[in-house]
Amino acid sequence: MRKPIILILAGAIIICEVNMTHADPLDLSLFTPDGDVYVDLTGGTVIMDESSSLWSSYFYNDNFFVVADALYLSVNYDLSSEVNDVDWIVTQVENIYDLQETGPISGTYTLDLTPYQNTTISLVFGIETDWTDGDYGSVATFSNFDLVTQSNSGATPVPEPATIVLFATGLAGLAGTSRKKYLKNFE
């Protein structure tokens, strides 16, 4: 009975020490608004609309430094628009479109930052409209900008799902083996 307990404790220590990540809110004050952009720095929300009939509005940082332990950037987005209103919610990395969706739509955008670790990149969030579009009123919202990094520090850990599944499967196997031995002793 002592062996399974030791294995369980060893597994728990390994999970706590290896492959831990943590998410920090992105510093939105480092970005520049261009167009109809409204930024709530305390709430971490960026709202863009086409109220002044601009063809596009952007929220960008042309000098976004990706730290060495950066894994990915996660952002929630929402684009509300009328049925005949042709607008896009966009993200660009190094002037290449990474997300380009027409509305109405919402979801979570995830940018893999591992290829950019220790480099400076251009990062853009925006709303674009078809220049022939005569309808105005679309609104794009970006929120919950989370920068996820690899860490063994005291920050709030976010275990990887695959690690948790592997650990849980091992626990189930140990429990089954222990139960089998226990029942065998009473035969």
Secondary structure by P-SEA (a helix, b strand, c coil): caaaaaaaaaaaaaaaccbbbbbbcccccccccccccccccccbbbbbcccccccccccccccccccccccbbbbbbbbbbcccbbbbbcccccccccccccccbbbbbbbbccccccbbbbbbbbbbbcccccccbbbbbbccbbbbbbbcccccccccaaaaaaaaaaaaaaaaaaaaaaaaaac
